[in-house]
Amino acid sequence: MLAALLLAAAVAAPHAQDAASAVSVDHIRAALERPPSKVTLSERKPDFSVETVWHHPFHEIFDSPPWLLPKPGWQPPGNGFDLLSAFQYVMRSAENAKREHDTRVAHDDVLRAIVAFCAAQPDGGVSIQICSTSLAIR
């Protein structure tokens, strides 16, 4: 009995599809045979403008690096000792002294490496230009 129902459904389905497609094809043909629309659209000039501006939510906070102090606004006239400028002077002096020390140490390391290189060469590296000039610098 199930087989008979399936057979009947299989025979009826293509017949229903053919009827539906014939109706839709007739409907499309009728629409194509109609005259074109008489509505004309004219192009309008826009009467508005849009501007989009995006700001980071923390723009004011991260505008300058966090380690920079804010620029001072109005300050009362100074009288006495300015502790901040004295501290900045000491820090600048310490930075300069450290930079000079590091430069001197690096220069001495390079000279020692050149001397070691020249010593490892045959004849003390006399024919190599850097060996003859580094010995003069030393």
Residue, then its C-alpha position, 0 to 999 in steps of 0.5 A: m500500500l505504501a508503494a502505491l502511495l509513493l507511485a501516485a505521488a511521483v506521478a502527480a508531482p511533475h504534473a503539478q509542476d508543469a501546470a505551475s510553470a505554464v501559469s508563470v510563463d504565461h504571466i511573464r509573457a503578458a508582462l513583457e507584451r505590455p507597453p513600457s511605463k511612462v513614468t520618468l525619473s529626473e535626477r535631483k541635486p543633493d541638498f544635504s551633506v554628511e561628515t563623519v568624525w571619529h575620535h578615540p574615546f581616550h583621545e585626551i588621555f593618550d594625546s601625549p606620552p604618560w611620562l611627560l608632565p602636563k605643561p604648566g598653565w598660570q603659576p603664582p610668581g616664584n619666590g624661593f627655591d624651585l625643587l622641581s627644576a633642581f631635581q630635573y638638573v640633577m637627573r639631566s647631569a646623571e644621565n649625561a654622566k652615564r652616557e659619557h661613561d657608557t661611551r668610554v667603556a664601549h670605545d675601550d671594548v672596541l679598541r681591546a677587540i681590535v688589538a686582540f684581532c691584530a695580535a692573532q694575525p700573522d706578523g701582528g697584522v702590520s699589513i692590515q690598515i686597522c691594525s696600524t691605525s688602532l696601534a697609533i690611537r692606543 
